[in-house]
């Protein structure tokens, strides 16, 4: 763990996993997706989770986001322990405290862009904070397209709607699952720019799973996973540094750290 | 291609299950009806063949008169003495209701018969086999069939009361017998009497109604019949037992056939509704497999091959459905035979008859209907361009223009409605034809238009959904109109069912209530007394007159006469009493003219034959050959209470020999009650006393009963509709997995998901129901307009309470149909749902 400079500050933790394990199946078919992972995601920090396919990066995010259950350990979002929550409580947590951006299919085709953005608040029965909503919409540059349906928007525009939706309800933490995976590089960098801006200017906390070093370079910190464990991390990453580290991940040393 | 098709069927087992079920239901109805029918016909044939097994030839005179009521004893003896005749038994029979120990008639009284015991030289009557005791040989004796004796709890030596025309008489039970008589086998009661007693009761002393002849050994029944025909006078019918059995089997089977016709009509409805479900399923399957089919095209399959592969799938589904349907149909027929008798009678026993025709029809119906329904979707599937195989996964579904379809539907509906309105205005048989034609156009047009209608109609309830159920409601409403074609096809099934149901309901309520109003207006009497068996005799009327509180007894005899050469049913009454009990809805003339010996005729008949008040018409009453002149004194609105011709009883027959009447109306001073009347009539089993409420039900209640039977059968179309909705929803949920997953991720809980699917289902169901009810009410109105001339006191009644009930039912159908899809949607694994390929 010497590839990056030490953490510049020790921020308040927005979400934390402690000794988190996720095991599928039993006996011969037993697969350990997460093996006693402990990691904290700092407030107002942009964290990227990286790792090869099957490394457990998505599983980690899903568990911390309250989308998936885990086998042992603990997950806290803010001061809420997720392990003890029922499905309904988890749903409420996701609705009120968490924002999501998926790789694709973020939007309901029957709703307009604006309706999609306010969906989590509609579900909660809350009235959106008008000023905040406006500033979010302003930021992602969707002002002229609010009445459009998803089918009338380009892929990049659709993802911007997804970003706006994730931010609009002022969640404690926003999770992105390969949010730029389906976009061309220009649209991708726009979306990543918005995410970084939301951290810098709005103080939002963002955790993003990606396999793209360029995308990871937008983050403040990168956490590397392999075989269900955290194998490395890097602060203030650059695309090249990340790429270097990824290349070496084939080397046996990567796994043993 | 064939193999691909079969693989597809197997791969989509669950999806096709609903389709198979729908085909199965339709085929089950068709084959069940056919099996039921064949089984019953065979049963009747066997039964009647058995019942005439002991009769070689039957001799029956026709054209009886008062002087010669039948075959005399002398004639019987002459027949018995003829060559080739081994024995001849004179027979006579009539109505005889057997009372149980509580005084009620066994079997409700409508099916009680009596006959004479006609022993041969050996002291036995070949028609009856005694299991206990022996035949009646004494005037005070009676014998009963086994069933009846058991039902009444009678044993040999007991005293049995038997009701005829007139007061009941008591006899001593001499024996209990079994018989192959058809009617007894079908549930009638049979009481046997000593011959002189039966002659006195049913005909005239010394006379027989008919003679059964046994052939001498070595003589065939045909030869015997030929011999008898030569000897006997021309006005005598000579038939072999075989001929009689065939005639009777036909008669019995024709009752069953009528029931079958109704059942087949419903099988038709079921299949028609199934067509939509099947078409819908195949459309969805094709849509779901767009890429797969496109890939087939890309690697070189021709359009025709794709079409054929879909049709082969349909055929497989049809075959499975037909086979299952045949099995279910046979089971249904077996159950129906043992539970539903034809008009209250028992059905004959025997094995279930599954003919080759039935199997062929079942297979043809199942396979053809399925393939026909799948034809359009198959063609549509073939039009998928090969490029769709490489297209993006999220290519927005191209909404094919519905313009042509809507134009066509619109024209059909407008044209149809115009034809219906014209028909309703025209009336008569032309009107009927027009309404029928228009109805077909309107229904077809609406089914064509239903996708177009779905958007605006469902948009109406959108705010309600949003306000009542929040985001779930809003999404449900939007999902319901997302694929208008699919929503339309789903709603169609319900729409058809409810079109039929509501049209029938409007008609039945209108007719029922109009009749009811008319009855209430006409009948002034407080009670109506009828006898379910033989009719009221003079002594019953006399007893009623003496009952406390009774001020008037108006007897009515139902008979017939030739009026102006037309045979008319006649109510013969005593005008002085009649005026107090019944107020005829007179159109012209006056009811008072009855007392002057004039005749009152119903408006229908008067119009049909051009009779007016003041006309003098020749009249021949009943069997008599005397003609007399009757003046029309009144014309009244046709109604259910009296027969079309009303006349004073003395006019018809001044020296009244008739001792019975069909019914009696009572007017009381209000101090009496039913119990007192029943006491006054004690000892007459089968008597029924109706108060005003019961009178109303008697005259208009039939419509309600008919309606309930129709409702039960139409429930089948609802059942298929449920299958259709389940199918659509399951498909929608499958298609929207990711959406549901995403919704769950951003904060819609399981209850919300469930509610969303349920609401979508309810909205579609209600939409279908509303469309059906609107069309049904319109057609119901048209039919009412056509028949209004035949409905006394016609006024259109819209049964809002029933309509409300139908909507509620439709909503329930929606909820029921959503159960499984909603559950699976709520249980959906979010992560797999969201995950991209």
Interface residues (C-beta under 8 A of the other chain):
Chain A: X62 X67 X68 X87 X88 X91 X92 X94 X95 X96 X100 X102 X103 X104 X105 X106 X108 X109 X110 X111 X119 X120 X122 X123 X124 X125 X151 X165 X177 X181 X182
Chain B: X394 X396 X470 X471 X474 X475 X478 X479 X482 X738 X739 X742 X743 X744 X745 X746 X747 X748 X749 X750 X751 X752 X830 X831 X834 X836
